[in-house]
Amino acid sequence: MPFILKHIASPVVKEINLPASKSISNRLLIVHALCERKFKIENLSKANDTKILKQALQLKNKVIDAGEGGTTLRFLLAFLSCKDGEWKLSGSRRLMERPIKPLVDALTKLGGEIKWKKTHWLIKGKSLAGGKLTINSSVSSQFISALLLVAPTFKTGLQLTLKGKVVSSSYIDMTINLMRECGINVSVKEKTISVSPGKYHSKNFSVEADWSAASYFYELAALNSGSKIFLKGLTDDSLQGDRVVAEMFEVFGVKSSFNNNGVLISSEGLAATTQKRSAHKLIFDIKDCPDLFPALVVTCAAEKINATFKNTSHLNSKESERANVFAILLQSLNCKVKQTKNTFSITSIGFKSETQNLKLNTYKDHRIALSFAPLASLFSSITFDNEKVVNKSFPDFWKVLEK
């Protein structure tokens, strides 16, 4: 069902309740399911991916549909491989097209029994011995996190060597830190991660707010000089790698001030605008923060700033072929886009907003809707083809913007 977002008046002065981190929530759910003594998880994410994972981990059904969630599917594949029983695991058409073979191969080498059956994965779960393993780390960090989370259950633990360029390493660090907090011995030496066999300790958690979701309000501030937006629940010492958004948006004139309750972001106005217009070209490396690409690239387009994004090769394996789709959408707004296998460059001097009503195809990708929504401060309105697409990570997003 389409959704029409009306014009957002400038400047924006507001306090925002962000969703809980989906990344932390999903990892804690796996830990919780493997822990003998259950613990409390407060402020668990309400995102669809997390809801589906939580339901699936109750193991009430032998047939599980992971929906649209890459993390959900990959974490479940590893988890079910270690759980006695026979399981059928599937997902949406697009999800089943996304990479998963390196994880299947890794689990098979560890003794797992996983077979593809036309529409689903058939998993015969059992106790795995563990051991030494090498995995391609240039496709998705979720393969590594999925293996690490279940590794304490292996009889001999796991010695995992990462081969190739490591993408989204901050998510691997998040996994390791959470495991250590729950009593698991994890050591890292260069590109080898060793996990000792052991049992997760019970520890109550309160999930912090989501830094990926915060990026769209940094974008909104950048597009509206004089804005002051307080984002509740964010911390300066966050486990999340996307915390770097605070530094990355400084080039657009957005400053961050932290206190015990969150962060106040403010755009500096005309002086900052003059400074950013003088920038010939910005360069962003998104190897460890690919989910920040949408907000950054749309901000560059709207501010008519030329930019190059490095290490973009894994964007096309997201919910959509994300780099290709953004190229199509930005070109429709009169920007020029050039792509190589691992870079994305935008020349945006011709960006057009005027007062037109923009109609947007979200390509079933939540981050397209989330990142283009702040452009409502430039357009009279934006019509999104799918209102529910944001439910994957930020179910209350439209309500927040309407306020």
Secondary structure, 3 states (H helix, E strand, C coil): CCEEEECCCCCCEEEEECCECHHHHHHHHHHHHHCCCCCCEECCCCCHHHHHHHHHCCCCCCEEECCCCHHHHHHHHHHHHCCCEEEEEECCHHHHHCCCHHHHHHHHHCCCEEEECCCCEEEEECCCCCEEEEEECCCCHHHHHHHHHHHHHCCCCEEEEEECCCCCHHHHHHHHHHHHHCCCCEEEECCEEEECCCCCCCCCEECCECHHHHHHHHHHHHHCCCCEEEEECCCCCCCCHHHHHHHHHHHHCEEEEEECCEEEEEECCHHHHHHHHCCCCEEEECCCCHHHHHHHHHHHHHCCCCEEEECCHHHHHCCCCHHHHHHHHHHHCCCEEEECCCEEEEECCCCCCCCCEEEECCCCCHHHHHHHHHHHHCCCEEEECCHHHHHHCCCCHHHHHHC
